[in-house]
């Protein structure tokens, strides 16, 4: 029984991260472009408010999944990228994206590689 408890601890932490609203979409958007500015993320994720996007990016930074790089230029520029752990998570969610796309819809919502901007997924799908 102790072994099962130990195995659940890391899983609970992952579920806590993955269960945050918009976290996977943000990770996928950054992963698709390798580096993304805040305005680019806003454009890709129109359904996410700027405050929620900012708050979620900060949480993902604290979790060690997202890097924030500040360029002191005029005007100032900030770029987000995935850390090694973030890239690992992004690669791990590809099967979920494939599964979702194969189903066609979940709870009445449809999803396609084009609609969800799954550029990386399309590359993986073509390599099958």
C-alpha positions as CSV (number, residue, x, y, z in Angstrom):
1,X,0.0,0.0,0.0
2,X,2.9,2.4,0.7
3,X,4.2,1.9,-2.8
4,X,0.9,3.0,-4.3
5,X,0.9,6.1,-2.1
6,X,4.4,7.0,-3.3
7,X,3.4,6.5,-6.9
8,X,0.4,8.8,-6.5
9,X,2.4,11.8,-5.1
10,X,4.0,12.8,-8.5
11,X,0.7,12.1,-10.3
12,X,-1.2,14.4,-8.0
13,X,1.3,17.2,-8.7
14,X,0.9,16.6,-12.5
15,X,-2.9,16.6,-12.2
16,X,-2.7,19.8,-10.3
17,X,-0.8,21.5,-13.1
18,X,-2.8,19.9,-15.9
19,X,-6.1,20.6,-14.2
20,X,-5.5,24.4,-14.3
21,X,-7.8,26.0,-16.8
22,X,-5.9,26.9,-20.0
23,X,-2.5,25.5,-18.9
24,X,-2.3,22.9,-21.6
25,X,-3.5,25.3,-24.3
26,X,-0.8,27.8,-23.3
27,X,1.9,25.1,-23.2
28,X,0.8,23.9,-26.6
29,X,0.8,27.4,-28.1
30,X,4.3,28.1,-26.8
31,X,5.5,24.7,-27.9
32,X,4.2,25.2,-31.4
33,X,6.2,28.3,-31.9
34,X,9.2,27.5,-29.6
35,X,9.2,31.2,-28.5
36,X,6.1,33.4,-28.2
37,X,5.5,37.0,-27.2
38,X,2.5,37.8,-24.9
39,X,0.6,39.4,-27.8
40,X,1.1,36.4,-30.0
41,X,-0.3,34.1,-27.2
42,X,-3.3,36.5,-26.8
43,X,-3.9,36.3,-30.6
44,X,-3.7,32.5,-30.6
45,X,-5.7,32.0,-27.4
46,X,-8.5,34.6,-27.9
47,X,-10.8,32.7,-25.5
48,X,-8.3,33.4,-22.6
49,X,-8.5,36.9,-21.0
50,X,-5.2,38.8,-20.7
51,X,-5.2,38.6,-16.9
52,X,-5.8,34.9,-16.9
53,X,-3.1,34.4,-19.5
54,X,-0.7,36.5,-17.4
55,X,-1.6,34.7,-14.2
56,X,-1.3,31.2,-15.8
57,X,2.1,32.1,-17.4
58,X,3.3,33.1,-13.9
59,X,2.1,29.8,-12.4
60,X,3.8,27.8,-15.2
61,X,7.0,29.7,-14.6
62,X,6.9,28.9,-10.9
63,X,6.3,25.2,-11.8
64,X,9.5,25.3,-14.0
65,X,7.6,24.7,-17.2
66,X,7.9,28.1,-18.9
67,X,10.8,30.5,-19.3
68,X,10.3,34.3,-19.4
69,X,12.9,36.3,-21.3
70,X,12.9,40.1,-20.9
71,X,14.6,42.1,-23.6
72,X,15.4,45.7,-22.5
73,X,14.7,47.4,-25.8
74,X,12.4,50.2,-26.7
75,X,9.6,49.1,-26.7
76,X,10.4,46.4,-24.1
77,X,9.9,42.9,-25.4
78,X,9.1,39.7,-23.4
79,X,9.3,36.2,-24.9
80,X,8.1,32.9,-23.4
81,X,9.5,29.5,-24.2
82,X,9.2,26.1,-22.7
83,X,11.8,24.7,-20.3
84,X,13.1,21.2,-20.7
85,X,10.3,20.0,-18.4
86,X,7.8,22.1,-20.3
87,X,9.0,20.5,-23.6
88,X,8.6,17.1,-22.0
89,X,5.1,17.9,-20.9
90,X,4.3,19.3,-24.4
91,X,5.5,16.0,-26.0
92,X,3.5,14.0,-23.5
93,X,0.2,15.8,-24.4
94,X,0.6,15.0,-28.1
95,X,-1.3,11.6,-27.6
96,X,-4.1,13.4,-25.9
97,X,-4.3,15.9,-28.8
98,X,-4.4,13.0,-31.2
99,X,-7.1,11.2,-29.2
100,X,-9.2,14.4,-29.0
101,X,-8.9,15.1,-32.8
102,X,-9.7,11.4,-33.6
103,X,-12.9,11.6,-31.5
104,X,-14.0,14.7,-33.4
105,X,-15.8,16.2,-30.4
106,X,-16.0,16.2,-26.7
107,X,-19.2,17.4,-24.9
108,X,-20.4,18.8,-28.2
109,X,-17.3,20.8,-28.9
110,X,-15.5,20.0,-32.1
111,X,-11.7,20.1,-32.5
112,X,-9.5,19.8,-35.5
113,X,-5.8,20.3,-36.0
114,X,-6.5,23.6,-37.9
115,X,-9.0,24.9,-35.3
116,X,-6.7,24.1,-32.4
117,X,-3.5,25.1,-34.2
118,X,-1.9,21.8,-33.6
119,X,1.1,22.4,-35.9
120,X,3.3,19.9,-34.1
121,X,0.4,17.4,-34.1
122,X,0.1,17.6,-37.8
123,X,3.8,16.8,-38.2
124,X,3.5,13.8,-36.0
125,X,0.3,12.7,-37.7
126,X,2.0,12.7,-41.1
127,X,4.9,10.7,-39.7
128,X,2.7,7.8,-38.6
